[in-house]
Amino acid sequence: MLSRIAESLFWIGRYVERADDTARILDVHTQRLVEDPWIDERRACHVLLALMGTPCALEEADTERVLSTLAFDRVAPSSIVGALSAARENARGAREVLSAEIWESLNVTHNALPQQRTMARRYGPHSLFRFVRERSAMVFGLADATMSRDESWLFLILGRSLERVDMTSRMLSTRVMAGDAAPSWTLVLRSTGAYEPYLRTYRGAVNSSRAAEFLLLDRLFPRSVFASLEQAEGCLAELERANVRVGTRVGVAGEAHRIVGRARTMLEFMGTDEVLAQLPARLDELQRTCSLASEAVTRRFFTEEAPQVWVPEGVA
Amino acid sequence: MADLFDGYPLGGTWDEMFSAPSQPRGPYAGLFASLQPMAGEELAARADVLSQTYRDAGVTFAHAGEEQPFPLDIVPRVIGADEWSLIEEGVAQRVHALEAFLADVYGAGLCFSDRIVPRSVITTSAHFHRAAHGLVPPNGVRVHVSGIDLVRDEAGDFRVLEDNLRSPSGVSYVITNRAAMSQVLPELFSDHRIQPVSEYPARLLAALKAAAPSAVADPTVVVLTPGVYNSAYFEHALLARQMGVELVEGRDLVCSGGQVSMRTTDGQQRVDVIYRRIDDDFLDPVHFRSDSVIGCAGVVNAARAGRVTIANAVGNGVADDKLIYTWVPDLIRYYLGEEPVLDNADTYRLDTPDTTEWVLASLDQLVLKPVDGSGGKGIVIGPRADERTLEELAVKVRAAPRDWIAQKPIGLSTSPTLINGRIAPRHVDLRPFAVNDGDKVWVLPGGLTRVALPEGELVVNSSQGGGSKDTWVISRPRPTSEPEQAPDLTRIEFTTADLPADPPAQDPGPANDNAIAQGQQQQQAGPGAATMAIVASVIDAAACLSARQDGHCGGGEVPC
């Protein structure tokens, strides 16, 4: 398949997942501001913005700032609206490989954004977050139901898995690094959608090491770091198999595969206590793994070249 | 009670639907009967659904850099079987003649030595490319796809307004219009026998494959688009998707050693046929505009080396020049030895001082068109232009008579169109699309009817605020004795008799016996949950269970 198209699919996967995760995180964050009587709004917002990679000064951090940066910014791909627009823009360039239904659902989502923004401004942002969660579920649901499991599917899911690793580890960082402004583990679990599965698994009160373990290492919960890494690795292995004609006998062929595999085995074969003892360092490592893997995928599969300009020879 | 077509004015021009007030023409009888009892509001409501469908599906046309839903009018245009066979014949004849002409222009040049067309007309054309001289396409086809614009004059005869042999757009709207209309007005379709348009992508793909370099067994076809910001990007994507081929941009292609390839995740892959929707000027920076970043350098040389086929061929613009248009009837007689089936509009060349003077004197009664313009740009309709426009025009025409042709204004036919909840006449044209696979010129039944939405407006281009109509070609009743066809061995056919008499029922799933449990559970419920259970029991048993669970959990918050 065309490199340009593969890249678009990879990024559609990342953007839609990013919008979904950001919506979940912000939803919990705004609810917490309303419900928690002792919260220091400024600090909580400051921490959240820093962790999402858009830091600002402590004095300026407030809910308005959080929403305008992470939800409504139309340009930056780290905001919900920006990510969905970017996904739709990518889909526009890849319309002939996406099924018409997926394109339509991204397009309808994009068209509804202005109205959703207005509603969110007027009645509070919850409706927007809900809308985004539903629409991204729809996009991936349609992909699941209508796409062949060929390269296009693999790139889409690869993007989604890598983004999940990144977002879940960022969410874990909020708890670990923020000290007294930190959200409770319950909130961390809720903002990754893991609260109910956690309760069903451990049947009881939320306990910090178990919660961290659940989000990092659970094999069965699809948003855990481990499960997402495993999925990304699976996609990469398939892609290499489809693309590498001469089998390699030593190790794995692809750089991206190696990076993701290393992170996965680190989590898999290190004792839980060991991982938790150095949690901040591990989380930082995981976020770096994601960007390294993304770069490696880009180099391997998408090698983007600047448009060629043909310069005629000067006539003497 | 007032029906839909009450007060529909008939002017001096031919109306597509009515021969006299409330007297529908033959092909329209069924449509008239179905629409007449409908209230204007209902039709308008359906039209809203129609445009929402288009907005959701992203069926858009980029106008001045903005994506807009392509306006589709809800009243279809109908063409009878006999009229259609005339159009079909005329379009095919024209395409054959223009193919022969192009082969001649870029080859032997017999029509010049036989003094049919002056050679100077060709060499002064902006679309004549020396780079294409002697470049013979593998199956001899240069005009793989064409769109011949037709209008109907006051007497009801179709006339050719222009030929489009480069990359005529609009065929995607023919396909999507039909799909959208059949969703919104399904009852109309059941009453009519309408020739389908969905074959087009398959026909196009077959023609493109037939045009591949001869040594290639299973050719790889791609659609080359300028990119997502092009006004017709939607069409490029739709065609690529429906043909199941890659949609590439210039930067996806690389040309080395006389071979064109595309960059894929699996390295470079050979390309055999490029259906390009990029103008000649931008196609190849080696031969044409060197600042083009949307083309692919070297592609024309690869075509000359016979390693890739470019469709439509480079240099076709010379034959759809509006000046050459005036010679097309002569070309039909010269190459095919036939009389033209479809007439041109009455057109004057400004090639002698006398004609030029006469045209300049009667600018206010003529339509002046720039010969290399497209999309309705630069056209001046004399009877409607103001003094200043005419004065400016006179200066331009006097400076370069070669750049202009003059036509007698044609009162374009009108068709009933839904405007603000009422039916009103609006001017329409017709662009049938023809696909040439080397053996046969196939004309897509119907084509694109464009409608000028402002009242009285004559320019129908979508870039000038035009809309479109679904165009129906009524098919003839099946002949009683079908010609014996060779049995198609790949086709498996069954009749209803082959169906099993008693197909298995769907698996029902476990029995839902919550009904008794529900009553008992309600009796067991504590005082707090009772109200909730009563409310929920109205809904159903399953909802009741979940409501009760929520009740027990309290707020769902467990502090850490």
Chai-1 contact restraints between the chains, C-beta under 6 A:
chainA,res_idxA,chainB,res_idxB,connection_type,confidence,min_distance_angstrom,max_distance_angstrom,comment,restraint_id
A,M1,B,T264,contact,1.0,0.0,6.0,A-B,restraint_1
A,M1,B,T265,contact,1.0,0.0,6.0,A-B,restraint_2
A,L2,B,E246,contact,1.0,0.0,6.0,A-B,restraint_3
A,L2,B,D252,contact,1.0,0.0,6.0,A-B,restraint_4
A,L2,B,T264,contact,1.0,0.0,6.0,A-B,restraint_5
A,S3,B,R263,contact,1.0,0.0,6.0,A-B,restraint_6
A,S3,B,T265,contact,1.0,0.0,6.0,A-B,restraint_7
A,R4,B,D252,contact,1.0,0.0,6.0,A-B,restraint_8
A,A6,B,T265,contact,1.0,0.0,6.0,A-B,restraint_9
A,R92,B,V228,contact,1.0,0.0,6.0,A-B,restraint_10
A,G93,B,V228,contact,1.0,0.0,6.0,A-B,restraint_11
A,R95,B,A237,contact,1.0,0.0,6.0,A-B,restraint_12
A,E96,B,A237,contact,1.0,0.0,6.0,A-B,restraint_13
A,E96,B,A240,contact,1.0,0.0,6.0,A-B,restraint_14
A,E96,B,R241,contact,1.0,0.0,6.0,A-B,restraint_15
A,E96,B,L247,contact,1.0,0.0,6.0,A-B,restraint_16
A,E104,B,D56,contact,1.0,0.0,6.0,A-B,restraint_17
A,E104,B,A57,contact,1.0,0.0,6.0,A-B,restraint_18
A,N107,B,G58,contact,1.0,0.0,6.0,A-B,restraint_19
A,V108,B,D56,contact,1.0,0.0,6.0,A-B,restraint_20
A,S184,B,C560,contact,1.0,0.0,6.0,A-B,restraint_21
A,W185,B,C560,contact,1.0,0.0,6.0,A-B,restraint_22
A,T186,B,C560,contact,1.0,0.0,6.0,A-B,restraint_23
A,A205,B,V558,contact,1.0,0.0,6.0,A-B,restraint_24
A,V206,B,C560,contact,1.0,0.0,6.0,A-B,restraint_25
A,N243,B,D266,contact,1.0,0.0,6.0,A-B,restraint_26
A,F301,B,T265,contact,1.0,0.0,6.0,A-B,restraint_27
A,P307,B,R251,contact,1.0,0.0,6.0,A-B,restraint_28
A,P307,B,V293,contact,1.0,0.0,6.0,A-B,restraint_29
A,W310,B,P285,contact,1.0,0.0,6.0,A-B,restraint_30
A,W310,B,S290,contact,1.0,0.0,6.0,A-B,restraint_31
A,W310,B,A297,contact,1.0,0.0,6.0,A-B,restraint_32
A,P312,B,S290,contact,1.0,0.0,6.0,A-B,restraint_33
